Amino acid sequence: MRRVLGVRFREVGKISYFIYKNNDNIKKNDIVVAQTKKGIECGTVVVIYDDFPIENTTQPDEKIIRKAKEDDLKSLNLKKQEEENASKICKEKILTQDLKMKLVDTEYLFDRSKIIFYFVSEARVDFRNLVKELARTFKTRIELRQIKIREEARMLNGLGICGKSFCCSTFLNDFEPVSLKMAKNQGVNLSPSKLTGTCGRLMCCLKYENDVYVDMISKMPEVGSTVLTPDGEGVVLEQNVILSKISVSLKNDDNNSEIIKKFDVKNIYKINK
């Protein structure tokens, strides 16, 4: 366990974790310069841990170089202007070459050694000529990186149906698989308008409580199974996971009809037939 800094290099980017051994007074919200897989980057410290598993940190060749100095901050502000200009030029060249792609974001590395253009496209795009033109224009390395719809939503940010900023733009580090079965486990309305986020994919929040629902469902008799209730034998019609109750169809011996009653799961015994 060592002191670890969590740094975000873009406003809505993932958090990267660095072991930090120096004693200089770095606090939350301070800006630091770091060596990453991409190159030299400048980011904001968003969290500090004094007791953090080392295996969850970055690789040995990735490290915090220093706390940002005044010249670094000036360079960072200039970088934002350069990114806006590069984005404008790239969009113009995409239109000129009639490429079926949409530019989402542009990122200059802090040391200006490379520009990364993030784009989305429904099909494969031959952008070799675009890369050559951009390299001639900016005199630096160029990378065009195709991203998915969920990543586009993270970069652009916005408000979800809950009224809060997208989870992917605030605290989610990675996109985990979300399935329709998770919605079924939670008894959510299966209408697409209720299940999909602004990105058009299943909402990330469907996964948050899924494990709890799966555990609770495993302790309840399945729909269609035969159970013994305080009022006799019946067949399970419906599960209410939140209330830990089930609806059971019971036979009325008086007139040979069916009665539907609700029971607490703890008072039910499954009959294996």
VEXLUMZA-672055 format. One record per residue (C-alpha): residue number from 0; residue in one letter; x, y, z. Coordinates in pm, 1 decimal. Each point is the difference from the previous one (the first is absolute). Layout:
BEGIN
<num=NUM residu=A c1=X c2=Y c3=Z>
...
***
This chain:
BEGIN
<num=0 residu=M c1=0.0 c2=0.0 c3=0.0>
<num=1 residu=R c1=133.5 c2=346.3 c3=-95.5>
<num=2 residu=R c1=-129.0 c2=347.9 c3=-63.2>
<num=3 residu=V c1=-186.9 c2=2.6 c3=-329.4>
<num=4 residu=L c1=-130.6 c2=291.3 c3=-205.8>
<num=5 residu=G c1=-303.6 c2=-36.7 c3=-225.4>
<num=6 residu=V c1=41.6 c2=232.7 c3=-299.2>
<num=7 residu=R c1=-247.5 c2=88.6 c3=-273.6>
<num=8 residu=F c1=165.1 c2=134.0 c3=-315.2>
<num=9 residu=R c1=-318.7 c2=107.4 c3=-173.4>
<num=10 residu=E c1=-311.6 c2=156.0 c3=146.8>
<num=11 residu=V c1=-203.9 c2=-316.9 c3=-54.2>
<num=12 residu=G c1=279.1 c2=-251.6 c3=-35.4>
<num=13 residu=K c1=92.1 c2=-308.9 c3=200.6>
<num=14 residu=I c1=191.3 c2=32.9 c3=324.2>
<num=15 residu=S c1=358.1 c2=-128.8 c3=-8.3>
<num=16 residu=Y c1=173.1 c2=-99.0 c3=324.1>
<num=17 residu=F c1=365.6 c2=71.1 c3=73.2>
<num=18 residu=I c1=224.4 c2=-102.6 c3=289.8>
<num=19 residu=Y c1=149.4 c2=322.5 c3=131.6>
<num=20 residu=K c1=309.3 c2=-4.7 c3=224.4>
<num=21 residu=N c1=98.2 c2=369.1 c3=7.0>
<num=22 residu=N c1=-74.8 c2=213.0 c3=301.7>
<num=23 residu=D c1=-106.5 c2=320.8 c3=-176.1>
<num=24 residu=N c1=-342.3 c2=117.7 c3=107.1>
<num=25 residu=I c1=-234.3 c2=-118.9 c3=-275.7>
<num=26 residu=K c1=-367.5 c2=36.7 c3=90.6>
<num=27 residu=K c1=-329.4 c2=-86.4 c3=-160.4>
<num=28 residu=N c1=-81.9 c2=223.6 c3=-301.7>
<num=29 residu=D c1=370.2 c2=77.7 c3=-56.6>
<num=30 residu=I c1=125.4 c2=-32.1 c3=-357.2>
<num=31 residu=V c1=291.7 c2=-234.3 c3=-68.2>
<num=32 residu=V c1=219.2 c2=-100.3 c3=-294.0>
<num=33 residu=A c1=31.4 c2=-375.4 c3=-53.2>
<num=34 residu=Q c1=158.7 c2=-258.6 c3=-227.0>
<num=35 residu=T c1=-272.6 c2=-231.0 c3=-138.9>
<num=36 residu=K c1=-32.6 c2=-261.8 c3=-272.1>
<num=37 residu=K c1=-96.9 c2=276.2 c3=-243.5>
<num=38 residu=G c1=292.3 c2=225.2 c3=92.7>
<num=39 residu=I c1=32.3 c2=310.4 c3=218.9>
<num=40 residu=E c1=-340.7 c2=112.9 c3=126.3>
<num=41 residu=C c1=-133.6 c2=259.1 c3=238.8>
<num=42 residu=G c1=-293.1 c2=-84.1 c3=225.9>
<num=43 residu=T c1=-189.4 c2=77.9 c3=319.1>
<num=44 residu=V c1=30.3 c2=-195.8 c3=324.6>
<num=45 residu=V c1=-355.4 c2=-109.0 c3=79.5>
<num=46 residu=V c1=65.6 c2=-241.7 c3=285.2>
<num=47 residu=I c1=285.4 c2=-88.4 c3=238.3>
<num=48 residu=Y c1=40.8 c2=-334.2 c3=177.7>
<num=49 residu=D c1=246.8 c2=-73.1 c3=278.2>
<num=50 residu=D c1=-104.0 c2=-363.7 c3=10.6>
<num=51 residu=F c1=-49.5 c2=-139.0 c3=-349.9>
<num=52 residu=P c1=78.5 c2=-342.7 c3=-159.1>
<num=53 residu=I c1=316.7 c2=37.8 c3=-207.4>
<num=54 residu=E c1=-123.3 c2=-246.5 c3=-265.0>
<num=55 residu=N c1=-275.0 c2=246.8 c3=-99.2>
<num=56 residu=T c1=243.4 c2=276.2 c3=-91.1>
<num=57 residu=T c1=167.3 c2=80.5 c3=-331.3>
<num=58 residu=Q c1=308.7 c2=-170.4 c3=-142.1>
<num=59 residu=P c1=352.7 c2=80.3 c3=129.9>
<num=60 residu=D c1=83.4 c2=214.3 c3=-303.7>
<num=61 residu=E c1=-302.7 c2=222.6 c3=70.2>
<num=62 residu=K c1=59.7 c2=256.6 c3=270.0>
<num=63 residu=I c1=-72.7 c2=346.4 c3=135.4>
<num=64 residu=I c1=284.1 c2=225.4 c3=-119.3>
<num=65 residu=R c1=-84.2 c2=313.8 c3=198.8>
<num=66 residu=K c1=-266.0 c2=232.2 c3=126.5>
<num=67 residu=A c1=-90.5 c2=239.0 c3=-282.8>
<num=68 residu=K c1=197.3 c2=325.7 c3=-2.0>
<num=69 residu=E c1=-114.0 c2=337.7 c3=-128.9>
<num=70 residu=D c1=146.7 c2=-69.5 c3=-345.3>
<num=71 residu=D c1=-181.8 c2=-336.3 c3=-6.8>
<num=72 residu=L c1=-333.7 c2=169.7 c3=72.7>
<num=73 residu=K c1=57.3 c2=253.3 c3=-278.2>
<num=74 residu=S c1=85.0 c2=-284.1 c3=-238.1>
<num=75 residu=L c1=-315.5 c2=-186.1 c3=108.4>
<num=76 residu=N c1=-223.0 c2=299.4 c3=-76.8>
<num=77 residu=L c1=168.9 c2=42.3 c3=-338.9>
<num=78 residu=K c1=-49.5 c2=-370.8 c3=-69.6>
<num=79 residu=K c1=-378.8 c2=40.1 c3=32.3>
<num=80 residu=Q c1=2.0 c2=273.5 c3=-263.5>
<num=81 residu=E c1=217.5 c2=-210.9 c3=-228.2>
<num=82 residu=E c1=-238.4 c2=-295.1 c3=37.1>
<num=83 residu=E c1=-294.8 c2=217.1 c3=-104.2>
<num=84 residu=N c1=191.9 c2=121.7 c3=-305.7>
<num=85 residu=A c1=112.0 c2=-353.9 c3=-92.0>
<num=86 residu=S c1=-356.1 c2=-126.0 c3=33.1>
<num=87 residu=K c1=-128.0 c2=271.5 c3=-233.4>
<num=88 residu=I c1=262.6 c2=-77.9 c3=-263.8>
<num=89 residu=C c1=-62.2 c2=-375.0 c3=21.5>
<num=90 residu=K c1=-375.9 c2=45.5 c3=-46.7>
<num=91 residu=E c1=61.5 c2=209.4 c3=-310.5>
<num=92 residu=K c1=226.7 c2=-266.9 c3=-148.8>
<num=93 residu=I c1=-255.2 c2=-273.7 c3=77.4>
<num=94 residu=L c1=-261.2 c2=196.3 c3=-193.8>
<num=95 residu=T c1=239.2 c2=67.0 c3=-287.4>
<num=96 residu=Q c1=82.7 c2=-370.6 c3=-32.5>
<num=97 residu=D c1=-365.9 c2=-98.3 c3=51.0>
<num=98 residu=L c1=84.7 c2=-255.6 c3=268.5>
<num=99 residu=K c1=-288.5 c2=-171.1 c3=179.8>
<num=100 residu=M c1=125.7 c2=74.4 c3=348.4>
<num=101 residu=K c1=-85.0 c2=236.5 c3=283.5>
<num=102 residu=L c1=275.2 c2=170.1 c3=198.5>
<num=103 residu=V c1=-83.0 c2=-12.5 c3=372.2>
<num=104 residu=D c1=304.9 c2=140.4 c3=175.9>
<num=105 residu=T c1=361.3 c2=104.1 c3=-51.4>
<num=106 residu=E c1=285.0 c2=-51.0 c3=244.6>
<num=107 residu=Y c1=349.8 c2=147.6 c3=-15.0>
<num=108 residu=L c1=253.9 c2=-173.6 c3=223.2>
<num=109 residu=F c1=145.8 c2=243.9 c3=249.8>
<num=110 residu=D c1=344.1 c2=-5.4 c3=-165.2>
<num=111 residu=R c1=-164.7 c2=44.4 c3=-343.3>
<num=112 residu=S c1=158.9 c2=-323.2 c3=-122.5>
<num=113 residu=K c1=-329.4 c2=-130.4 c3=-137.1>
<num=114 residu=I c1=-358.9 c2=99.9 c3=-78.4>
<num=115 residu=I c1=-277.2 c2=-254.8 c3=49.9>
<num=116 residu=F c1=-325.4 c2=46.9 c3=-191.9>
<num=117 residu=Y c1=-293.2 c2=-201.4 c3=138.1>
<num=118 residu=F c1=-278.5 c2=-84.2 c3=-243.3>
<num=119 residu=V c1=-305.4 c2=-220.4 c3=-46.2>
<num=120 residu=S c1=-110.4 c2=-169.3 c3=-319.7>
<num=121 residu=E c1=-259.2 c2=-258.8 c3=-93.7>
<num=122 residu=A c1=236.9 c2=-167.4 c3=-244.5>
<num=123 residu=R c1=369.0 c2=-48.2 c3=-60.3>
<num=124 residu=V c1=167.2 c2=320.8 c3=-121.6>
<num=125 residu=D c1=314.0 c2=29.2 c3=-211.9>
<num=126 residu=F c1=155.3 c2=308.9 c3=158.7>
<num=127 residu=R c1=360.2 c2=-45.4 c3=-120.2>
<num=128 residu=N c1=-7.7 c2=312.6 c3=-215.0>
<num=129 residu=L c1=-153.8 c2=195.0 c3=286.6>
<num=130 residu=V c1=284.0 c2=-104.3 c3=231.7>
<num=131 residu=K c1=260.1 c2=109.8 c3=-257.4>
<num=132 residu=E c1=-161.8 c2=342.1 c3=-40.8>
<num=133 residu=L c1=-31.2 c2=51.6 c3=374.4>
<num=134 residu=A c1=364.4 c2=-98.7 c3=52.0>
<num=135 residu=R c1=110.3 c2=250.8 c3=-265.0>
<num=136 residu=T c1=-214.6 c2=269.0 c3=162.6>
<num=137 residu=F c1=99.2 c2=-47.8 c3=364.8>
<num=138 residu=K c1=355.2 c2=-138.9 c3=-44.1>
<num=139 residu=T c1=-47.3 c2=-260.6 c3=272.7>
<num=140 residu=R c1=-118.0 c2=-358.6 c3=42.5>
<num=141 residu=I c1=-367.5 c2=-56.6 c3=-76.3>
<num=142 residu=E c1=-228.3 c2=-270.9 c3=137.6>
<num=143 residu=L c1=-361.7 c2=-49.0 c3=-108.1>
<num=144 residu=R c1=-177.8 c2=-213.8 c3=257.4>
<num=145 residu=Q c1=-345.3 c2=-143.4 c3=-67.6>
<num=146 residu=I c1=-213.9 c2=-13.5 c3=312.3>
<num=147 residu=K c1=-335.1 c2=-156.2 c3=82.1>
<num=148 residu=I c1=-329.9 c2=174.8 c3=65.7>
<num=149 residu=R c1=28.5 c2=-35.7 c3=378.2>
<num=150 residu=E c1=346.5 c2=159.0 c3=-8.2>
<num=151 residu=E c1=-139.5 c2=287.7 c3=-205.4>
<num=152 residu=A c1=-264.4 c2=59.1 c3=267.4>
<num=153 residu=R c1=272.5 c2=2.8 c3=266.4>
<num=154 residu=M c1=200.4 c2=264.6 c3=-187.3>
<num=155 residu=L c1=-295.0 c2=224.9 c3=-81.8>
<num=156 residu=N c1=-171.6 c2=-41.7 c3=340.6>
<num=157 residu=G c1=-360.7 c2=94.8 c3=66.6>
<num=158 residu=L c1=-292.9 c2=-74.7 c3=231.5>
<num=159 residu=G c1=-156.3 c2=-342.9 c3=42.5>
<num=160 residu=I c1=-369.4 c2=-64.7 c3=64.6>
<num=161 residu=C c1=78.8 c2=26.1 c3=373.3>
<num=162 residu=G c1=91.2 c2=365.0 c3=-49.8>
<num=163 residu=K c1=368.0 c2=-51.4 c3=86.7>
<num=164 residu=S c1=312.4 c2=1.6 c3=-216.4>
<num=165 residu=F c1=77.2 c2=-324.0 c3=-180.9>
<num=166 residu=C c1=154.9 c2=-264.7 c3=224.4>
<num=167 residu=C c1=262.6 c2=-67.2 c3=-266.8>
<num=168 residu=S c1=105.0 c2=367.0 c3=8.5>
<num=169 residu=T c1=27.1 c2=25.9 c3=376.1>
<num=170 residu=F c1=106.6 c2=-311.0 c3=190.1>
<num=171 residu=L c1=-2.3 c2=-308.3 c3=-224.6>
<num=172 residu=N c1=352.2 c2=-101.0 c3=-98.9>
<num=173 residu=D c1=-91.6 c2=-288.6 c3=-230.5>
<num=174 residu=F c1=-303.6 c2=-104.3 c3=-200.2>
<num=175 residu=E c1=-128.4 c2=-329.9 c3=133.2>
<num=176 residu=P c1=-236.4 c2=-222.3 c3=-201.3>
<num=177 residu=V c1=-369.8 c2=72.0 c3=53.5>
<num=178 residu=S c1=-265.0 c2=-247.8 c3=-112.3>
<num=179 residu=L c1=-377.2 c2=-8.4 c3=-34.9>
<num=180 residu=K c1=-6.7 c2=-280.9 c3=256.1>
<num=181 residu=M c1=109.6 c2=249.0 c3=265.3>
<num=182 residu=A c1=-312.8 c2=205.8 c3=-66.8>
<num=183 residu=K c1=-215.5 c2=-312.6 c3=21.4>
<num=184 residu=N c1=159.7 c2=-96.1 c3=332.1>
<num=185 residu=Q c1=-97.7 c2=338.5 c3=141.9>
<num=186 residu=G c1=-350.7 c2=3.0 c3=-141.4>
<num=187 residu=V c1=71.3 c2=311.8 c3=-204.5>
<num=188 residu=N c1=-236.4 c2=103.8 c3=-279.2>
<num=189 residu=L c1=151.8 c2=-155.8 c3=-312.3>
<num=190 residu=S c1=-100.2 c2=288.6 c3=-224.3>
<num=191 residu=P c1=309.3 c2=124.9 c3=-190.8>
<num=192 residu=S c1=-77.3 c2=357.1 c3=103.4>
<num=193 residu=K c1=29.6 c2=-104.0 c3=365.4>
<num=194 residu=L c1=314.8 c2=-209.2 c3=-37.6>
<num=195 residu=T c1=225.7 c2=194.0 c3=-235.9>
<num=196 residu=G c1=215.7 c2=296.1 c3=86.5>
<num=197 residu=T c1=72.4 c2=304.2 c3=-214.2>
<num=198 residu=C c1=268.6 c2=-200.8 c3=-180.7>
<num=199 residu=G c1=-267.7 c2=-243.6 c3=-120.8>
<num=200 residu=R c1=146.9 c2=-291.7 c3=196.6>
<num=201 residu=L c1=-133.2 c2=-170.4 c3=312.9>
<num=202 residu=M c1=48.5 c2=225.7 c3=301.0>
<num=203 residu=C c1=313.6 c2=-70.8 c3=205.4>
<num=204 residu=C c1=-196.6 c2=32.0 c3=325.0>
<num=205 residu=L c1=-187.6 c2=-323.1 c3=-77.1>
<num=206 residu=K c1=310.0 c2=-181.4 c3=123.2>
<num=207 residu=Y c1=35.0 c2=175.4 c3=335.2>
<num=208 residu=E c1=-256.6 c2=-204.5 c3=193.9>
<num=209 residu=N c1=-8.6 c2=-307.8 c3=-219.7>
<num=210 residu=D c1=216.9 c2=-218.2 c3=224.7>
<num=211 residu=V c1=-230.3 c2=70.0 c3=295.4>
<num=212 residu=Y c1=-307.3 c2=-93.6 c3=-204.2>
<num=213 residu=V c1=164.5 c2=-318.8 c3=-127.3>
<num=214 residu=D c1=82.5 c2=-101.9 c3=357.2>
<num=215 residu=M c1=-353.5 c2=74.0 c3=122.2>
<num=216 residu=I c1=-162.1 c2=-179.2 c3=-293.4>
<num=217 residu=S c1=213.1 c2=-309.3 c3=65.8>
<num=218 residu=K c1=-164.0 c2=-27.5 c3=342.4>
<num=219 residu=M c1=-354.5 c2=10.6 c3=-139.5>
<num=220 residu=P c1=-198.5 c2=-281.9 c3=-165.9>
<num=221 residu=E c1=-18.6 c2=37.8 c3=-377.7>
<num=222 residu=V c1=-315.5 c2=107.5 c3=-181.4>
<num=223 residu=G c1=-193.4 c2=-314.1 c3=-93.5>
<num=224 residu=S c1=143.8 c2=-210.8 c3=282.0>
<num=225 residu=T c1=-220.9 c2=-179.6 c3=252.0>
<num=226 residu=V c1=22.4 c2=120.0 c3=360.6>
<num=227 residu=L c1=-151.3 c2=-73.5 c3=336.8>
<num=228 residu=T c1=-156.0 c2=305.8 c3=166.1>
<num=229 residu=P c1=-174.9 c2=47.9 c3=335.7>
<num=230 residu=D c1=-325.3 c2=-34.7 c3=-197.8>
<num=231 residu=G c1=100.2 c2=-312.8 c3=-188.2>
<num=232 residu=E c1=171.3 c2=-99.3 c3=-322.9>
<num=233 residu=G c1=12.3 c2=240.3 c3=-295.7>
<num=234 residu=V c1=190.7 c2=122.6 c3=-303.8>
<num=235 residu=V c1=217.1 c2=312.7 c3=-4.7>
<num=236 residu=L c1=-133.9 c2=266.7 c3=-237.9>
<num=237 residu=E c1=217.2 c2=300.6 c3=77.5>
<num=238 residu=Q c1=305.7 c2=109.3 c3=200.8>
<num=239 residu=N c1=31.2 c2=330.8 c3=183.7>
<num=240 residu=V c1=371.1 c2=15.8 c3=68.0>
<num=241 residu=I c1=-2.1 c2=330.5 c3=189.3>
<num=242 residu=L c1=-268.3 c2=-108.8 c3=247.2>
<num=243 residu=S c1=119.7 c2=-363.6 c3=9.5>
<num=244 residu=K c1=-352.8 c2=-116.3 c3=-80.4>
<num=245 residu=I c1=-144.8 c2=-232.0 c3=-261.9>
<num=246 residu=S c1=-346.2 c2=-32.0 c3=-149.3>
<num=247 residu=V c1=-133.5 c2=-355.5 c3=10.7>
<num=248 residu=S c1=-297.8 c2=-158.3 c3=-171.6>
<num=249 residu=L c1=-192.0 c2=-222.5 c3=243.6>
<num=250 residu=K c1=-289.2 c2=-234.4 c3=-70.5>
<num=251 residu=N c1=-330.6 c2=78.2 c3=170.3>
<num=252 residu=D c1=-142.3 c2=-341.2 c3=90.2>
<num=253 residu=D c1=-347.2 c2=145.6 c3=64.9>
<num=254 residu=N c1=-76.9 c2=90.4 c3=-360.5>
<num=255 residu=N c1=304.9 c2=-139.1 c3=-182.4>
<num=256 residu=S c1=122.5 c2=351.2 c3=-90.2>
<num=257 residu=E c1=336.6 c2=172.1 c3=47.7>
<num=258 residu=I c1=99.2 c2=258.1 c3=262.3>
<num=259 residu=I c1=308.7 c2=221.0 c3=-33.6>
<num=260 residu=K c1=173.8 c2=94.9 c3=323.9>
<num=261 residu=K c1=327.5 c2=163.9 c3=93.4>
<num=262 residu=F c1=240.0 c2=-153.8 c3=253.1>
<num=263 residu=D c1=333.4 c2=88.1 c3=156.3>
<num=264 residu=V c1=276.4 c2=-214.6 c3=-146.5>
<num=265 residu=K c1=105.0 c2=-111.2 c3=348.7>
<num=266 residu=N c1=-339.2 c2=-170.5 c3=40.7>
<num=267 residu=I c1=24.4 c2=-193.9 c3=-326.8>
<num=268 residu=Y c1=148.5 c2=-344.3 c3=-64.0>
<num=269 residu=K c1=81.4 c2=-116.0 c3=-351.5>
<num=270 residu=I c1=-129.2 c2=-340.9 c3=-97.9>
<num=271 residu=N c1=215.3 c2=-196.1 c3=-243.9>
<num=272 residu=K c1=-223.1 c2=-175.5 c3=-251.3>
***
